[in-house]
Amino acid sequence: DAGHHEEEGDDDSDDDSDDDTGLLVCEDDVWFVDQEGHDCTSYANTIKVWGRNKTCFQNLEGAGAIHCRKTCDTCDMKSHEEVHGCSDNTCIGPWKIAFGR
């Protein structure tokens, strides 16, 4: 019976791992490559030259802000509200998918 109680305790620790669903993880999309062939590492390097606003929000209709969330610091809701890259219908669908709205 003691072993059974330990297993129940182990089940409780597994419940704690449910918080690690990946839904709230702030990370870049490792599969993202923009139409010019640049990935989030390229965006990180470009931020040093162009600045965050131009690189992440103005360039390519805000693709960096959507796909390179860690690099562009767009993981929290406050940053999402500041994303101005999507101003027309061509990026509303991807924006909804990226930000869960």
C-alpha positions as CSV (number, residue, x, y, z in Angstrom):
1,D,0.0,0.0,0.0
2,A,2.9,2.4,0.7
3,G,4.0,2.0,-2.9
4,H,0.5,2.8,-4.1
5,H,0.4,6.0,-2.1
6,E,3.8,7.0,-3.5
7,E,2.4,6.5,-7.0
8,E,-0.5,8.8,-6.2
9,G,2.0,11.4,-5.1
10,D,3.8,10.9,-8.4
11,D,0.5,11.5,-10.2
12,D,0.2,14.8,-8.4
13,S,3.6,15.9,-9.7
14,D,2.5,15.0,-13.2
15,D,-0.5,17.3,-12.7
16,D,2.0,20.1,-12.1
17,S,3.5,19.5,-15.5
18,D,0.1,20.3,-17.1
19,D,1.1,23.9,-16.7
20,D,3.9,23.3,-19.2
21,T,1.6,23.0,-22.2
22,G,3.7,25.2,-24.4
23,L,0.9,27.6,-25.0
24,L,2.4,30.4,-22.9
25,V,6.0,29.8,-23.9
26,C,7.7,32.8,-25.5
27,E,9.7,31.6,-28.4
28,D,10.4,32.2,-32.0
29,D,8.9,30.0,-34.7
30,V,11.8,27.8,-35.7
31,W,10.1,27.0,-39.0
32,F,9.5,30.6,-40.1
33,V,11.4,32.0,-43.1
34,D,10.0,35.2,-44.7
35,Q,9.6,35.8,-48.4
36,E,13.2,37.0,-48.6
37,G,14.6,33.9,-47.0
38,H,15.3,35.4,-43.5
39,D,14.6,33.5,-40.3
40,C,14.3,34.9,-36.7
41,T,18.1,34.8,-36.3
42,S,18.3,37.2,-39.2
43,Y,15.7,39.4,-37.6
44,A,17.7,39.5,-34.4
45,N,20.7,40.6,-36.3
46,T,18.7,43.2,-38.3
47,I,17.2,44.7,-35.1
48,K,20.8,45.8,-34.2
49,V,20.9,47.8,-37.5
50,W,17.3,48.9,-38.2
51,G,15.9,48.9,-34.7
52,R,13.0,46.8,-33.4
53,N,10.1,48.9,-34.8
54,K,11.3,48.8,-38.4
55,T,12.5,45.2,-38.3
56,C,9.6,43.6,-36.5
57,F,6.6,45.8,-37.2
58,Q,7.1,47.8,-40.4
59,N,9.1,45.2,-42.5
60,L,7.0,42.8,-44.5
61,E,3.7,43.8,-42.8
62,G,4.9,42.8,-39.3
63,A,5.9,39.2,-40.1
64,G,8.7,39.4,-37.5
65,A,6.4,40.5,-34.8
66,I,4.1,37.5,-35.5
67,H,6.7,34.8,-36.0
68,C,9.7,35.9,-34.1
69,R,7.9,36.7,-30.9
70,K,10.9,36.2,-28.5
71,T,13.2,38.2,-30.8
72,C,10.7,41.0,-31.3
73,D,9.5,40.9,-27.7
74,T,5.8,40.4,-28.7
75,C,4.9,37.6,-26.3
76,D,2.8,39.5,-23.8
77,M,-0.6,40.9,-24.5
78,K,0.6,44.5,-24.1
79,S,3.1,44.0,-26.9
80,H,0.5,42.4,-29.1
81,E,-1.7,45.4,-28.8
82,E,1.2,47.5,-30.1
83,V,1.7,45.5,-33.2
84,H,0.9,47.9,-36.1
85,G,2.3,45.8,-38.9
86,C,-1.1,44.3,-39.8
87,S,-3.2,47.1,-41.1
88,D,-5.1,45.4,-43.9
89,N,-7.0,42.2,-44.7
90,T,-3.9,40.4,-46.1
91,C,-2.6,39.7,-42.6
92,I,-5.7,39.5,-40.4
93,G,-5.9,35.7,-40.6
94,P,-2.3,35.0,-39.7
95,W,-2.5,37.6,-37.0
96,K,-5.6,35.9,-35.4
97,I,-3.8,32.5,-35.6
98,A,-0.6,33.9,-34.1
99,F,-2.2,35.8,-31.3
100,G,-5.2,33.5,-30.6
101,R,-7.9,36.0,-31.2
